[in-house]
């Protein structure tokens, strides 16, 4: 066994103090001062000259004068294109469902732009308005419903004037909107499954006469394809001839038979027309959100999103 002949000290001294570093080693550390100035301070003289040139006594007066212009520019820069937003959503949906397809609304040929315009139908086209004024409100309602009871592909309603006025106030300010319609998804083997997709539909109001208003519906894909000559799959007509005498408005609608939109689909779209256009009021938080989303769409506000549209359209709350 080997023996160590040199004795090794077992004491190790550890210092917990850092050795001072000489200033000579690192030199003198310079002290920096930071100055800040706003563009207004920097160009104050030039701004004052510009203000005086425009007839103002101070920069503050010039700023107040330009405030509305600046805010308008900000709103312009923040605007979105609602139809571009919808197009992006459709492309995203198509990519997510590349192994299946939705049972979408059939595309049809566009309207003939050279065809003569057909006069719109008034309430007198369906009932003798002169004779209706001598009847009670209940009798008039019965006659209107009976007029459409045996007709295929039709809708009809009697609307209290208070409800109609709420809806029309929003329709005049927001004559164009989009609404989602649930669609069944079809797999590659052509068998429908339980999944649902959403097809977007283009809603447009037209105030064709002093007492006649139309609400037309077509798929957004159809509208993008044919623009103003797209054929509506559903047309709703509102007649306000009896507002003063009876306090009611008549509505009749027709669903085109050569499309795969049925009466139940049209009823669902009509329900959401009422909800988003404020016919049911704006008292509840959800009702306020729906009407606000309609306004956001019209103003091209970033507050409009397709996801929010679908969520509010599917909500059971009114």
C-alpha positions in Angstrom: 0.0 0.0 0.0 1.3 3.3 -1.0 1.7 6.0 1.7 1.5 9.7 1.0 4.7 11.3 2.2 3.4 15.0 1.9 0.8 16.2 4.4 -2.1 18.0 2.8 -4.0 20.6 4.8 -7.7 19.8 5.1 -8.6 23.4 5.8 -10.0 25.4 2.9 -10.7 29.1 3.5 -13.7 30.4 1.5 -14.3 34.1 1.3 -17.9 35.4 0.8 -16.7 38.8 -0.3 -16.2 39.8 -3.9 -12.9 41.3 -4.6 -13.1 45.0 -5.5 -12.5 45.9 -9.1 -10.3 48.8 -9.7 -11.8 51.7 -11.7 -8.6 51.7 -13.6 -9.4 48.3 -15.0 -12.8 49.2 -16.4 -12.4 52.9 -17.0 -15.0 55.6 -16.2 -18.6 54.5 -16.9 -20.3 57.4 -18.8 -23.7 58.6 -17.7 -26.4 58.8 -20.4 -29.4 61.1 -20.3 -32.5 60.4 -22.4 -34.6 63.2 -23.8 -38.1 62.8 -25.3 -40.1 65.2 -27.3 -43.4 64.9 -29.1 -43.7 65.8 -32.8 -45.8 68.8 -31.7 -43.0 70.1 -29.5 -40.4 69.6 -32.2 -42.5 71.3 -34.9 -44.4 73.7 -32.7 -43.3 76.8 -34.7 -44.3 75.3 -38.0 -47.6 74.1 -36.6 -48.4 77.5 -35.3 -47.6 79.1 -38.6 -49.9 76.5 -40.4 -52.7 77.2 -37.8 -52.4 81.0 -38.3 -52.4 80.5 -42.1 -55.7 78.7 -41.8 -57.2 81.4 -39.6 -56.7 79.9 -36.2 -55.2 81.6 -33.2 -53.5 78.5 -31.7 -52.4 74.9 -32.4 -55.2 73.7 -30.1 -57.8 75.3 -32.3 -56.3 73.7 -35.4 -56.3 70.2 -33.7 -60.0 70.6 -32.7 -60.8 71.5 -36.3 -58.9 68.5 -37.7 -60.2 66.1 -35.0 -63.2 64.9 -37.0 -61.1 64.4 -40.1 -58.6 62.3 -38.1 -61.3 60.2 -36.5 -62.9 59.6 -39.9 -59.6 58.4 -41.4 -59.1 56.1 -38.4 -62.5 54.6 -39.0 -61.7 54.2 -42.7 -58.5 52.4 -41.9 -60.2 50.1 -39.4 -63.0 49.0 -41.8 -63.3 45.5 -43.0 -64.9 44.1 -46.2 -67.8 42.0 -44.9 -68.1 40.0 -48.1 -64.3 39.3 -48.0 -64.8 38.1 -44.5 -67.6 35.7 -45.7 -65.5 34.5 -48.6 -62.6 33.7 -46.3 -65.0 31.7 -44.1 -66.4 29.7 -47.0 -62.9 28.9 -48.2 -61.9 27.8 -44.7 -65.0 25.6 -44.4 -64.3 24.1 -47.8 -60.7 23.2 -46.9 -61.9 21.6 -43.6 -64.5 19.5 -45.4 -62.4 18.5 -48.4 -63.5 14.9 -48.0 -67.2 15.7 -47.9 -69.6 18.2 -49.4 -72.5 20.2 -48.1 -76.0 19.8 -49.7 -75.9 23.4 -50.9 -78.5 25.4 -52.7 -78.6 24.6 -56.4 -77.2 27.3 -58.6 -79.6 28.7 -61.3 -79.3 30.8 -64.4 -79.2 34.6 -63.8 -82.1 36.9 -64.5 -82.2 38.3 -68.0 -81.2 41.9 -67.8 -83.0 42.7 -71.1 -86.4 41.3 -69.8 -89.1 43.9 -69.2 -89.7 44.7 -65.6 -92.9 43.3 -64.2 -94.9 45.6 -62.0 -94.8 44.7 -58.3 -97.9 43.3 -56.7 -99.7 45.4 -54.1 -102.3 44.2 -51.5 -105.0 44.9 -54.0 -103.5 42.2 -56.2 -104.6 39.6 -53.6 -107.6 41.2 -51.8 -110.0 44.1 -52.4 -108.6 46.6 -49.9 -111.7 48.8 -50.2 -114.0 46.0 -48.9 -111.5 45.0 -46.1 -111.9 48.4 -44.4 -115.5 47.5 -43.5 -114.6 44.3 -41.8 -113.3 43.7 -38.3 -109.6 43.0 -37.6 -110.3 39.4 -36.9 -112.2 38.9 -40.2 -109.5 40.5 -42.2 -106.8 38.3 -40.6 -108.9 35.2 -41.4 -109.4 36.2 -45.0 -105.6 36.7 -45.4 -104.6 33.4 -44.0 -107.3 31.6 -46.0 -106.0 33.2 -49.1 -102.7 31.2 -48.8 -103.9 28.1 -46.9 -104.0 25.8 -50.0 -101.0 27.3 -51.8 -97.8 25.3 -52.1 -94.4 26.8 -51.3 -95.9 29.9 -49.7 -95.5 31.7 -46.4 -98.0 34.2 -44.8 -98.2 36.2 -41.6 -100.1 39.0 -40.0 -97.7 41.4 -38.2 -98.6 44.0 -35.5 -97.6 47.4 -36.6 -95.4 48.0 -33.6 -93.3 44.9 -34.5 -93.2 45.9 -38.2 -92.0 49.4 -37.4 -89.1 48.1 -35.3 -88.0 45.8 -38.2 -88.4 48.5 -40.9 -86.4 51.0 -39.0 -83.4 48.7 -39.0 -84.1 47.5 -42.6 -84.0 51.0 -44.0 -80.6 51.7 -42.3 -79.2 48.2 -43.0 -80.8 46.9 -46.3 -78.2 44.2 -46.8 -77.2 41.4 -44.5 -76.2 37.7 -44.5 -77.7 34.8 -42.5 -76.5 31.2 -42.1 -78.6 28.2 -42.9 -77.7 24.8 -41.5 -77.0 22.2 -44.2 -76.5 18.5 -43.9 -73.0 17.2 -44.9 -72.8 14.5 -47.5 -69.8 12.1 -47.5 -67.9 10.7 -50.5 -70.3 7.7 -50.8 -73.2 10.2 -51.3 -74.8 9.2 -48.0 -75.9 12.0 -45.7 -74.5 11.9 -42.2 -75.4 13.6 -38.9 -72.8 16.4 -39.4 -74.1 19.9 -40.3 -72.4 22.7 -42.2 -73.5 26.3 -42.7 -74.5 27.9 -45.9 -74.6 31.7 -46.0 -77.5 33.5 -47.6 -77.7 37.0 -48.9 -80.6 39.1 -47.6 -81.7 42.3 -49.4 -84.5 44.7 -48.7 -86.2 46.7 -51.4 -88.8 49.5 -50.8 -90.6 49.2 -54.0 -93.7 51.3 -53.2 -95.2 53.5 -50.5 -97.0 50.6 -48.9 -95.1 47.6 -50.3 -91.7 46.3 -49.2 -89.8 43.2 -50.5 -87.2 41.1 -48.7 -85.3 38.8 -51.1 -83.1 35.9 -50.2 -80.5 34.0 -52.3 -77.4 32.0 -51.4 -74.3 34.0 -51.1 -72.6 31.8 -53.6 -75.4 32.6 -56.1 -75.1 36.3 -55.4 -71.3 36.2 -55.9 -71.8 34.4 -59.2 -74.5 36.6 -60.7 -74.4 39.8 -58.6 -77.5 42.0 -59.2 -79.0 39.4 -61.6 -78.9 36.5 -59.1 -82.3 34.9 -58.8 -83.8 34.9 -55.2 -84.9 31.5 -53.9 -87.4 33.2 -51.6 -89.2 36.6 -51.9 -91.2 38.1 -49.0 -93.7 40.8 -49.6 -94.9 43.2 -46.8 -98.1 45.2 -47.3 -98.8 48.1 -44.9 -102.1 49.4 -46.5 -104.2 48.6 -43.4 -101.8 50.1 -40.7 -104.1 53.1 -40.0 -107.4 51.2 -40.0 -106.4 47.9 -38.5 -103.0 48.3 -37.0 -101.6 45.3 -38.9 -99.3 44.5 -41.8 -99.8 41.5 -44.1 -96.8 39.4 -45.3 -96.8 36.7 -48.0 -93.8 34.8 -49.3 -93.0 32.5 -52.1 -90.2 29.8 -52.3 -89.1 29.0 -55.8 -89.8 25.3 -56.6 -86.7 24.8 -58.8 -84.3 25.1 -55.9 -83.5 22.8 -53.0 -84.5 25.4 -50.4 -87.8 24.3 -48.9 -90.4 26.2 -46.9 -88.9 25.0 -43.6 -85.5 26.5 -44.7 -87.3 29.8 -45.6 -89.1 29.8 -42.2 -85.8 29.5 -40.4 -84.2 32.3 -42.4 -87.3 34.4 -41.8 -87.1 33.8 -38.0 -83.5 35.1 -38.0 -84.5 38.1 -40.2 -86.9 39.0 -37.4 -84.4 38.5 -34.7 -81.4 40.3 -36.3 -83.6 43.2 -37.5 -85.0 43.8 -34.0 -88.7 42.7 -34.6 -88.6 41.0 -31.2 -87.2 44.0 -29.5 -83.7 44.9 -28.2 -84.4 44.5 -24.4 -82.3 41.4 -23.7 -78.5 41.2 -24.0 -78.7 38.6 -26.8 -81.2 40.7 -28.8 -78.9 43.8 -28.5 -76.0 41.7 -29.7 -77.9 40.6 -32.8 -78.9 44.1 -33.8 -75.4 45.4 -33.1 -73.9 42.7 -35.3 -76.3 43.8 -38.1 -75.0 47.4 -37.8 -71.4 46.2 -37.6 -71.9 44.4 -40.9 -73.3 47.6 -42.5 -70.5 49.7 -41.2 -67.8 47.2 -42.2 -66.8 47.2 -38.5 -64.2 44.7 -37.2 -66.9 43.8 -34.6 -68.6 41.6 -37.3 -67.4 38.0 -37.5 -69.0 35.0 -39.1 -68.4 33.0 -36.0 -70.4 35.5 -34.0 -73.1 35.5 -36.7 -73.5 31.7 -36.5 -73.5 31.6 -32.7 -76.2 34.3 -32.4 -78.3 32.7 -35.1 -78.2 29.3 -33.4 -78.9 30.6 -29.9 -82.3 29.8 -28.5 -82.4 33.0 -26.5 -84.4 35.9 -27.8 
